[in-house]
Amino acid sequence: MKDLIKTELDGVDVRLNEALSNYTYTRVGGPADLLAFPRSRYELQRLLAFAKKHALDWTVLGNASNLIVRDGGIRGMVIMLEKMSTITVSGYVIEAEAGANLIETTKVASRHSLTGFEFACGIPGSIGGAVFMNAGAYGGEIAHVLISAQLLTEDGEIITIDNRDLRFGYRHSSVQESNAIVLSAKFALKPGDYTQITQEMARLTHLRELKQPLELPSCGSVFKRPNGYFAGALITEAGLKGYRVGGVEVSTKHAGFMVNVDCGTASDYENLIADVIQKVKAHSGVTLEPEVRIIGEK
């Protein structure tokens, strides 16, 4: 495989048997057979053509924020898009490549006195991941500002999908069923007052820092919001703050988060999630549904 990569993917950053725990926000995850960091759409297309030619499965991780990679790792090719991160502004429209950092994109908007993106100023993740899961916070979500997204289909075709055709829902978009890769996204914002925009971003960032365990490795918000409830409140009411499995525990700061406090593993995360679901169901009758993606081999 090493010789094939050197011959057919010369110039592309591809690493063999790379531990994914070095890249995930949880700091867990076994090895990827191949881990690739394309710098352009052309390199990404080359990677998919290589995978197809050699019958390799492929997985896109975004920047691995709202994700748990199992301890057995991921077979085939894993693609991270962090080097595809160009952000441009034209009038009131921002276009960002899939690997662009979502928080940095909101900062670009603020520097151009554009309002509408403040809600995302503290959401860790990439633009591609944000479109994929319709990321949101504080009453806003990607569906509210997205114009369109460019996708690379599994057949290697680049297509543009309008907002209305992405079938956005709560933490959902049609990309999740399409097996396509988000290449870039366009967002429609509005002219605003720079001072007011930056003050609102500072306020929301302060709230996030007060409420969320940002100082520890985690997979972000673990559960979807149950209809009529808040997951964190249900977990707290069940007496599960600080509840631990192995090296992973329910955050004492915000029960909707699980944090890696002592060399935890992906199995610890999965077992803790299962325990919390069972205990909350027994206490309140509400069945929590995970928001975090869990992928890879045990």
C-alpha positions in Angstrom: 0.0 0.0 0.0 2.8 2.4 0.8 4.2 2.0 -2.7 0.8 2.5 -4.3 0.3 5.7 -2.3 3.7 7.0 -3.4 2.9 6.2 -7.0 -0.7 7.2 -7.3 -1.1 9.9 -4.6 2.2 11.6 -4.9 2.0 15.0 -3.2 -1.1 14.2 -1.1 -0.6 14.1 2.7 -1.5 10.4 3.4 -0.5 8.7 6.6 -0.5 5.0 7.4 -1.9 3.4 10.5 -2.3 6.7 12.2 -4.0 6.9 15.7 -7.2 8.9 15.4 -7.0 9.7 19.2 -4.4 12.3 18.1 -7.2 14.2 16.2 -10.5 13.7 18.0 -11.9 16.1 20.5 -12.5 13.1 22.9 -8.9 12.0 22.6 -10.0 8.5 22.0 -10.1 6.3 18.8 -8.0 3.6 17.3 -5.9 3.7 14.1 -7.0 4.6 10.6 -5.5 2.3 7.9 -5.0 5.5 5.8 -5.5 9.0 7.1 -5.5 11.7 4.4 -5.5 15.5 4.5 -6.4 16.9 1.1 -5.6 20.5 0.4 -8.0 21.0 -2.6 -11.0 19.5 -4.3 -8.6 18.1 -6.9 -6.7 16.1 -4.2 -10.0 15.0 -2.7 -11.2 13.7 -6.0 -7.9 11.8 -6.4 -8.3 10.3 -3.0 -11.8 9.0 -3.8 -10.7 7.7 -7.2 -7.8 5.8 -5.4 -10.3 4.4 -2.8 -12.6 3.3 -5.6 -9.9 1.7 -7.6 -8.5 -0.3 -4.7 -11.9 -1.1 -3.2 -11.2 0.9 0.0 -14.0 2.1 2.2 -13.7 5.8 3.0 -14.9 8.0 5.9 -14.9 11.8 6.3 -14.4 13.0 9.8 -14.7 16.8 9.4 -12.7 17.9 12.3 -13.9 15.1 14.6 -15.7 17.3 17.2 -19.1 15.8 17.7 -17.9 12.3 17.2 -16.6 9.2 19.0 -14.2 6.9 17.1 -14.2 3.4 18.6 -11.1 1.8 20.0 -10.6 -0.5 17.0 -10.2 2.4 14.7 -11.5 2.7 11.1 -10.7 0.5 8.2 -10.0 1.9 4.8 -9.3 5.6 4.2 -10.2 8.4 6.6 -10.3 11.9 5.2 -10.0 15.1 7.2 -10.7 18.3 5.4 -9.0 20.8 7.8 -6.6 22.0 5.1 -9.5 23.0 2.8 -10.3 26.1 4.9 -10.6 29.1 2.6 -13.1 31.7 3.7 -14.2 34.5 1.3 -16.6 37.4 1.7 -18.6 39.0 -1.2 -21.1 41.7 -0.1 -23.3 40.1 2.5 -22.4 36.5 1.5 -19.7 34.4 3.1 -18.5 31.3 1.4 -16.4 28.9 3.4 -14.7 25.6 2.4 -15.8 22.5 4.3 -12.6 22.4 6.5 -12.9 26.0 7.7 -13.4 26.3 11.4 -16.9 27.4 12.2 -15.9 29.7 15.0 -13.3 31.4 12.8 -16.0 31.8 10.1 -18.2 33.7 12.6 -15.2 35.9 13.4 -14.7 36.8 9.7 -18.4 37.7 9.6 -18.0 40.0 12.6 -14.9 41.7 11.1 -17.0 42.6 8.1 -19.9 43.8 10.3 -22.2 41.1 9.1 -24.8 39.8 11.5 -26.7 36.5 11.6 -23.9 34.2 12.5 -23.4 35.1 16.1 -25.2 32.0 17.4 -22.4 29.8 16.1 -19.5 31.8 17.6 -18.8 29.1 20.2 -19.6 25.9 18.3 -16.6 23.7 17.8 -16.5 22.1 14.4 -16.0 22.6 10.7 -18.3 24.2 8.1 -18.8 20.8 6.5 -19.8 19.2 9.8 -22.0 22.1 10.6 -24.0 21.7 7.4 -24.0 17.9 7.8 -25.7 18.1 11.2 -27.4 21.5 10.9 -25.4 22.7 13.9 -27.1 25.3 16.1 -27.1 27.0 19.5 -29.0 29.8 21.3 -32.0 29.8 19.0 -30.0 29.8 15.7 -29.0 27.0 13.3 -27.2 26.6 10.0 -30.5 26.2 8.2 -31.4 29.8 9.0 -28.4 31.3 7.2 -27.3 28.8 4.5 -27.9 29.7 0.9 -26.5 26.5 -0.7 -23.8 23.9 -0.4 -21.5 22.4 -2.9 -21.2 18.6 -2.6 -18.9 16.0 -4.0 -20.9 12.9 -4.8 -19.6 9.4 -4.4 -19.3 9.2 -8.2 -16.9 12.2 -8.1 -19.4 14.8 -9.5 -19.5 18.3 -7.9 -23.1 19.5 -7.4 -24.7 22.5 -5.8 -27.7 21.9 -3.5 -30.0 24.8 -2.4 -31.0 25.2 1.2 -34.6 23.9 0.6 -33.3 20.7 -0.9 -31.1 19.8 2.0 -34.2 18.9 4.1 -32.9 20.4 7.3 -34.3 19.3 10.6 -33.1 19.2 14.2 -29.4 18.1 13.9 -30.2 16.7 10.5 -29.6 17.3 6.8 -30.1 15.2 3.7 -26.3 14.9 3.4 -26.4 12.3 6.1 -28.2 9.9 3.8 -26.5 10.9 0.5 -22.9 9.6 1.1 -21.7 12.9 -0.4 -19.0 15.1 1.0 -19.6 18.8 1.7 -17.0 20.9 -0.2 -18.2 24.4 0.7 -21.2 26.4 1.8 -22.6 29.9 1.2 -24.3 31.9 3.9 -26.5 35.0 3.6 -26.0 37.5 6.4 -27.1 41.1 7.0 -25.2 44.3 7.5 -25.0 45.1 11.2 -23.2 47.2 13.8 -19.7 45.9 14.5 -19.8 46.8 18.2 -23.2 45.1 18.8 -22.1 42.0 16.9 -18.9 41.6 18.8 -20.6 42.3 22.1 -23.2 39.6 21.4 -20.5 37.1 20.4 -18.7 37.9 23.7 -21.9 37.4 25.6 -22.6 34.0 24.0 -19.0 32.9 24.4 -19.1 33.8 28.1 -22.3 31.8 28.6 -20.7 28.8 26.9 -17.6 29.1 29.0 -19.6 29.3 32.2 -21.9 26.4 31.4 -19.8 23.9 29.4 -16.7 21.9 30.3 -14.5 23.4 27.6 -11.3 22.7 29.5 -11.6 18.9 29.2 -11.7 16.5 26.2 -15.3 15.7 25.2 -17.5 14.9 22.3 -19.7 18.0 22.8 -23.4 17.7 23.5 -24.1 14.0 23.8 -27.8 13.8 23.4 -30.5 15.4 21.2 -33.0 17.6 23.0 -36.0 15.5 23.9 -39.3 17.0 23.0 -40.5 19.1 26.0 -37.3 18.5 28.0 -33.6 19.3 28.3 -31.2 16.3 28.3 -28.9 17.9 30.8 -31.7 18.6 33.3 -33.0 15.0 33.0 -29.5 13.6 33.6 -29.0 15.9 36.6 -32.4 15.0 38.1 -31.4 11.3 37.8 -28.4 12.1 40.0 -25.9 11.3 37.4 -23.6 14.4 37.5 -20.1 13.0 38.1 -21.2 9.4 37.3 -18.2 7.7 35.8 -17.4 4.6 33.7 -13.7 4.0 33.4 -12.0 7.3 32.6 -15.1 9.1 31.3 -17.7 10.8 33.4 -20.8 12.9 33.2 -19.6 16.5 33.5 -20.2 18.1 36.9 -20.4 21.4 35.1 -23.1 20.5 32.5 -24.7 17.0 32.6 -25.3 17.1 28.9 -21.6 16.6 28.3 -19.3 13.6 29.0 -15.7 14.3 29.6 -12.5 12.3 29.4 -11.0 12.8 32.9 -8.5 9.9 33.2 -7.3 8.2 30.0 -10.8 7.1 29.0 -11.5 4.9 26.0 -14.2 4.9 23.4 -15.7 1.9 25.2 -15.9 4.0 28.3 -17.9 6.6 26.4 -20.3 4.1 24.8 -20.9 2.3 28.1 -21.5 5.6 29.9 -23.9 6.7 27.3 -25.8 3.3 27.6 -25.9 3.6 31.4 -27.2 7.2 31.3 -29.9 6.3 28.8 -31.1 3.4 31.0 -31.0 5.3 34.3 -32.7 8.4 32.9 -35.4 6.2 31.4 -35.9 4.5 34.7 -36.1 7.8 36.6 -38.2 10.0 34.2 -39.6 7.7 31.6 -37.9 9.7 28.9 -35.6 7.8 26.4 -32.6 9.9 25.4 -31.3 9.7 21.9 -27.6 10.3 21.2 -26.7 13.3 19.0 -23.0 12.3 18.9 -21.9 10.0 16.0 -20.2 6.8 17.0 -18.2 5.1 14.3 -15.4 2.6 13.8 -14.7 -0.9 15.0 -14.8 -2.1 18.6 
